[in-house]
Amino acid sequence: MGSPKHTEVSVARQSPQRPDSDEPELDDPAASSTASTEATRALWAELRIDPVEIALPAGTGYTLRAYRPARELTPTDVEERDQDDPFLARRQVVTEEDDDEVVILDEEVAQEFAESDEEEARNARRDSGSDSTEESPESDEDAGDEEVPVFLSHKGRLLLFKTAESLVSFVRSGAPTDLSQLDSWSELSERVEPDDVVPLDEDTYELDLVVENLRGGHDAWDPTLLIEAGEIARDLSYALRVPAVLDMLSTGSSLDDLDEALRAAANGGISGFLGRRRLRKVGAQTASLGWRTIVGKISAVVDWRD
């Protein structure tokens, strides 16, 4: 951008004046921007709440997320949500593929994954020479200390806002939300500004791209996209109490095996080589089918706000 133009005027030649040391200097835009960013991050860090951006097939929106020990949180109440839709757990996910409407039943997906998981379990038992394994039970105290996610949600529905202004307006309104149980919530409602709603890269998730990426085949898979999708899907399904999604992503499931293989492949080296070999064993169609159901179930419990 060119320098601003000035109107020339004739003046008597004068000795240059040194600026008064008390006179404020012109603001440096770069320094001002850096200071603003640091202040914003300090706000979220201090209150232990973060802005999150989630892209779904229906659009992209902002919400908030925090992590707290499980014993400090009251789970969201899903009774009203399930009464509004008694078949939520069995909802059909309708998609469009090659201009033909395809209806994917959750029962079919569950059966396909159950058979795959059962076969993997049998192979694992055969390889280890054992028919059963024992795990140490986790104590109630340990479970209560574990940090779990809680979102800007209400009665089992995630509140997603299309603009930062609408999110801040809601936070300041005093409307009920699952985050209002946090001790830092009232302070956030007093201090937050729309300019503060700037999610970090690691808090930005593109669930709308997952299915298409998986359908592209193994060579097209984006590890970062898919790994981050698994993280937000687990957080949302736990916080919003969507057990079907938790089961599909649970330890030992086919999609969890996909996640572990992606992480190994992303690490490089020997583990990366082994991870890529494991990825070749994951069926692209099965993975995309499962994720299409997951995205559909998450979309079903979103409350869009303008």
N, C-alpha and C positions, 0 to 999 in steps of 0.2 A: 504494500500500500504506500502511495507516495506521501511526501511530507505535506502538511497543511499549508495552503497559500496564505500569505500575509500581505496586507495593503502597505505599500511603501510610503513613508512620510518623511519630510525634511526636518531634521533636528540638528541642533548645534552639537559639534563634537564634544563629547564628555569623557571624562576618565571612567574606565570600567569600575563598577561598584561590586564589592564583595557582598555576597548574600549574608544577611543577618543570620547568625548561628541559631537564633531562636525561631527563624522562619521555617515552616515545614516544607520538606522537599516534595516534589511531585511523586505520586504513587507509582511504583513499579508494578505493572499488571501481572507479570509472571510471579513476583514475590507475593502479591496479594492473592493470586489464585492458589499458590502453594499453602499460604497461611490458612485460607478458607478450607482447603482439603484436609489439612491437618486438624483443624478445629472440628470438622465434621466427623473424621475418624475417631477423634478423642471422645466425642459425644457418644457414639455407639459403643466404643470400648468401655467407657465409664459405666454406662447403663446396661451393658451386656445384652443388647438387643441389636439385630442387624436387619437392614433392608434387603429384600430378596426380589429378584425379577424372574418370572416364570413365563415361558412361551408355551401355549397350548394350541391345538388346532383352531380353537375359537378366538384366539387373540393373545396378546401379551399384557401382563399386569404386574403391579407391585404389591408386595405384602411384607410382613415382618416375621422374624423367627428368632427364638431364643433357646438356649439350652440350660436346663436346671436339673438338680437331683430329683429323681422320680418322687421321692417322699415329700417334696415341697409343692407338687403340682396336683391339682384336681383334674382328672381327665375330662375332656369335652363330653357334653351330654348329647348322645346321638338318638335319644328316644324319639324326639319330635321329627328328626330327619327320616328315621326308619318308618315312622307312622305315615309320613307323607308319601313314602315310596317303599311299601312292604317287600318289594321284590328287588331292592337295591343290590343285595348280594348276588342276585341271579340275573342282573340286568344284561340284556343282549347288547353287544357292541356292533353297530352297523357301519360298515365302511364301503367305499366304492373302489373297485379294482378293474381296470380295463373296461370301463364304462358299464360294467355289470355289477349289480348290487350283491354284496356278499354278506351274509349274516353269520357271525361267529358266536356260537353259544359258549358261555363260560364253562359249562359242564364238559364240552368237548375239549376245551383247552386243558382243564384240570385233569381229565382222563389221560390225555396225551402226555402231559408232564408227569403224572403219577406213574405211568408205565415206564417212561424213560428213567425216572429216578429209581424205581424199583429195580430195573435192570442194572443200573450203575451200582446200587447198593449190593446186589448179589455178586457182581464182579469184584467189588472191593472186599467183600467177605471172603471170596474164594482166593483172592491174591494174598490176603493177610492170614488165611488159614483159620479164621475165627468166624463164628456165626453170629456173634453179638459183641457189642462194646458197651463199656460202662463209662458214664461221665459223672464227674463230681458235681453233686447238686450245689446250686448257688444259694447262699443264705439270703434270707429276707433282708438282712441289714445291708449286704453287698448290693442287692438289687435296688434298694432304696437310695443308695449313694450314687448309682449310675446316672449320668447326665442324659436326659432324654429331650427331644425337641418339642416345642410348643409354638404354635403359629398365631397370627392374627386371624382367628377363626371364632365361630360362634355356633353352638349346637350342631357340631359335627360338619360344618361347612367352612371351607377356606374362603376368606374374603380377599378378592383380588381387585385392585384398583387400576384403572387405565391411565391415570395421571398421578404424579406425586402430590399435586394440590388436593385431589380428592382423598387421597390416603391421609394426609395431614389433617384435613378437615374432619375426617372420621375420628382420628385419634383425639383431637381436641374436643370432640362433641360429648365425650363421656359415655358413649354408647357401650353396652356390655360386650365383652370379648374375652376369650380365654387368656389373653395376655394381661388383663386387668388384675389378675391375681399376683403378678410380679411386684416386688417392692419398689422397683424402679419405674413402674408404668406412669404414675402420676407426674413424676419429674419429666419424663419424656413428653407427655402431653403438654407440658408448659414450655418446653424448650425447642421442640422439633420444628423445623421450617421446611418448606418444599425443596429448597436447595440442598438440604441434608440427605434427601432420598436418592442416594447415588450408590447402588449396589457394587460391591467389588466383583471382579471377574469370576472369582470362585463362588460367588453367590448369585450368578446368572445362569439359568438353566433353560435349555431348548428342547423341551419334550416334544415339540411339534416336528422335530427333524429325525427323531429316533427311528421310527418305523421305516421311513424311506431310506435311511442310511443302512439299516439292516437288510433291507430288500436288495440293496446294491451288490451284495455278495461279500465274501470274506476280505477281498483285496480293497474294498471301498470302506470298510468299517473304520469309524473314527473313535479310537479308544477314549480320548478325553470326553467327547460328547456322551458316549455310552456309560462311562464310569460315573460321570456327574449326574446323569439321568437316574442311575441306580441309587445314588446317594439321596437325591431329593425325593424319589419315589418311596424309599424306605422311611424317610423322615415324615412325609405326608401321611403315609398309610398308618404309621404308628400314632401320630398326633391326632389324626382325624378318625382313627379307629375303623380302618378298612381292612379287616382280616384276610380277605381274599388276596389282596395285593401283597400283604406281608407273607402269606404262605408261598406265593409264586416267587418271592425273592429271598425266602428263608435259606439258612445254611444247608447246603447239600442239594438244593434244587438245581434244575438245569440252567436257569437264568443266573443263579449265584455262581455256578461253575463258569458261565460265560464271563461274568464280572471278574472272577479271579484270574481267568486266562488273559483277559484284556489288561489287567494290572501287571501281570507277569510280562506280557509282551511289551508293555510300555517301559518297563525297567531296563530292557536291553540285556546284553550279555547272554550267559547261558540260560538264565531264567527267562529272558526274552525269547530265546530260541524255543525253549520248551513250551512257553506260553503260546507262541504262534502255532506250534504243532497241536496243542490242545484246541485252539480256535478252529482248526480245520475239521475237528470232529463235531463241532456244534453246527446243527442244521440251521441255515439262514432262514428257511421258511418257518421252522418251529420258533426261532427266536423272534422274528418279526410278528408272528401270530401272538405270542405271549405278550410282547410289548404293546401291541395294538390293544389288547384287552386291558393292560395296566393303564395306559393313557386314557382309555375310555372310562375306566372306573374313577380315576382321579378327576377327570373332567366332570363327572356326574355329581361330585360333591363340592364343586366350586360355585361360589356366589359372586357373580360379577358386579362390580360397582363402578359407576362412571365418575 
